[in-house]
Amino acid sequence: MLTATTWSHLGDVADAIARRGPPLPPPAVPHSQRPQKQRNRPIRRFELVLDELEAAAAALEGSDDGGGGGGGVDGFRLSDGGDIARGGCSTNPLECAAARRSPIVRLQWCHSHGDALPACVGADRDRVVRVPRPIDPISALPASRFHRKRQQLANMVAIISLAAPFLHGGPATWPRGPTTPPLIVDFCSGAGHLGLLLAVCFPQCRVIVADWNVRSLELAEERRRKARLTNVEVLRCDIHRFSRVFDLGVALHACGDLTDRAISHCLACNASYVVCPCCVGKLHAGTGAGAAAAGAEAGVAGALECSGVGPMPFPRSHKMASILDVKQFEVLAAAADFNAHSGGGQGGEEGEGARRSLVAQETEMETERDAVLRKRRRRCKWWMEIDRSVRAEEAGWRASLYRMCPLSASPKNDILVARKVRV
Ligand SMILES: C[S@@+](CC[C@H](N)C(=O)[O-])C[C@H]1O[C@@H](n2cnc3c(N)ncnc32)[C@H](O)[C@@H]1O
């Protein structure tokens, strides 16, 4: 358990962050061309915050040591395996066919544009689905973005096909009986990149593509029509008010607590889910403090479920809520957010700061200091995703964590899976 002194200091740091906004303002000129004085000041402040967070994360690991050596980390172990609790993750099915028993769905784009995924032994067992041009991101996104969107989709579809075998298992495997085909909901679907693809890959399923942005949905509907898909419903709805019963929830880059809303709908519906969160820095007291405090007052370890309107409680898991209060969680969330600390603006899946940092990594131009900061950010983000996954485990789901392949597919490349175990 963390000492009161550490946490009261972290509380001060959180207050400081709240008062002055994101610690690193977006640089007006490239990092390397900025005068020394201007460059160092905000970074020093940022390091101060991260040093505290690093100490906190280390204390988390060292806490609750029951003699097993793993201490607090063991307390966060997911049923999917020890690697996950120690900062690793499950093997991405696109990277290694040998590590899995069942085949997956691999996508074949209409024009490859050099974005073939890494060759992998055993992949010849997999089912290859040819993507119709109207739902290929190449037809909806600029050249600077479609390539990585394709990579993100290939990862999501592969992991979904592995995590939800009932999608291609035939009526005997359908969760709600052989007369009810599985229903998939793509939350915060935007133009329907993921949902429309799933409708092609799993034609026996029905898919709802749900978002509240009219323009995005018009585009989704146009793409659905052009691809002649008859198993898709394009639905305008605020995620807070979604009320259908379904079997699998998916969400690709649903910002901040929208990912948690999607997960909550899945838990409420006994559905499995595969989500790739983004913008964790948006998780703050305004989205969760009220309900968490109410839960604590009522003697419950956090009022942890909330699938509709009302504040979303953070931390998400009882386990994490027994260690961190909302303010401490906010500090973790702020440090975990890629855009806030890498010089980019807030929000969006492809923040400029995050993109610059990825390019630096890929081209080996990253400075030692940037690498340290990136690793710290990564560690904080990992704890956020562990918290979400432990929440699902506490509710009786089997959770796993994956990362996209290649990692440069997106700065927000964690994929969370939770399978509803049916008895
Ligand atoms: C970063 S985009 C992701 C879009 C899409 N999943 C993709 O990967 O291209 C987030 C989406 O969330 C939608 N959104 C934001 N708030 C929402 C809400 N309250 N209910 C439903 N959708 C919402 C936005 O309209 C936007 O399309």
The ligand as a Tripos MOL2 file, in Angstrom:
@<TRIPOS>MOLECULE
LIG
   27    29     1     0     0
SMALL
NO_CHARGES

@<TRIPOS>ATOM
      1 C1        -11.8640    8.5410  -32.7310 C.3       1 LIG1
      2 S1        -13.4340    8.2530  -33.4530 S.3       1 LIG1
      3 C2        -13.3290    6.5310  -33.8240 C.3       1 LIG1
      4 C3        -14.1460    6.1640  -35.0200 C.3       1 LIG1
      5 C4        -14.0030    4.7300  -35.5210 C.3       1 LIG1
      6 N1        -14.2270    3.7410  -34.4940 N.3       1 LIG1
      7 C5        -12.6840    4.4980  -36.2020 C.2       1 LIG1
      8 O1        -11.8520    3.7710  -35.6810 O.co2     1 LIG1
      9 O2        -12.4740    5.0790  -37.2510 O.co2     1 LIG1
     10 C6        -14.5530    8.3270  -32.0730 C.3       1 LIG1
     11 C7        -16.0200    8.2860  -32.4810 C.3       1 LIG1
     12 O3        -16.8100    8.3590  -31.2940 O.3       1 LIG1
     13 C8        -18.0370    9.0280  -31.6310 C.3       1 LIG1
     14 N2        -18.6920    9.4950  -30.3960 N.ar      1 LIG1
     15 C9        -18.2430   10.4540  -29.5550 C.ar      1 LIG1
     16 N3        -19.1080   10.5840  -28.5340 N.ar      1 LIG1
     17 C10       -20.1200    9.7010  -28.7260 C.ar      1 LIG1
     18 C11       -21.3070    9.3770  -28.0030 C.ar      1 LIG1
     19 N4        -21.6250    9.9860  -26.8730 N.pl3     1 LIG1
     20 N5        -22.0910    8.3910  -28.4960 N.ar      1 LIG1
     21 C12       -21.7880    7.7560  -29.6380 C.ar      1 LIG1
     22 N6        -20.6700    8.0270  -30.3620 N.ar      1 LIG1
     23 C13       -19.8550    8.9960  -29.9220 C.ar      1 LIG1
     24 C14       -17.5750   10.1460  -32.5420 C.3       1 LIG1
     25 O4        -18.6550   10.6290  -33.3210 O.3       1 LIG1
     26 C15       -16.4900    9.4340  -33.3610 C.3       1 LIG1
     27 O5        -17.0290    8.9190  -34.5510 O.3       1 LIG1
@<TRIPOS>BOND
     1     1     2 1
     2     2     3 1
     3     2    10 1
     4     3     4 1
     5     4     5 1
     6     5     6 1
     7     5     7 1
     8     7     8 2
     9     7     9 1
    10    10    11 1
    11    11    12 1
    12    11    26 1
    13    12    13 1
    14    13    14 1
    15    13    24 1
    16    14    15 ar
    17    14    23 ar
    18    15    16 ar
    19    16    17 ar
    20    17    18 ar
    21    17    23 ar
    22    18    19 1
    23    18    20 ar
    24    20    21 ar
    25    21    22 ar
    26    22    23 ar
    27    24    25 1
    28    24    26 1
    29    26    27 1
@<TRIPOS>SUBSTRUCTURE
     1 LIG1         1 GROUP 0 **** ****
